[in-house]
Amino acid sequence: MKIKEGLEEEYAKYVETNSTNGYSICVVKFSEQWADEMEREINNGVALKDCAENANRVVDKRPGFGITGFMYGCAVSGLSHFWIHGDVLKAWHNNEYGRPEAKGVVNPAILCISKKE
């Protein structure tokens, strides 16, 4: 996983802070492996929007994962800040949740309830 230039120290601290329990370290490890999968595809000429979802599924099926929606949101948030392709990932993610204009990372637990008439 390629970290944005100048954020290497901050990322190391993020990993250290999130290595104190199984839940948060799972988010870190999932994020790194998801980014690695997407980078492989991107390096082969595939657009992030065309590989993000499949790469997510590939990593999530590995032993030790099976992440929750909250964990997924944390992964997108962390990657959007630290990863060299994070801005593109955030734009893709927010668009997938119907909020392309959002400045932050859309919470994947977003619910829309409409009244049927």
Secondary structure, DSSP 4 states (H G I P E B T S, - for coil): -PBPTT-HHHHHHHHHHTTSSHHHHHHHHHHHHHHHHHHHHHHTT--HHHHHHHHHHHHHTSTT----HHHHHHHHHHHHHHBTTHHHHHHHHHHHTT-TT-SSPPPTT--------
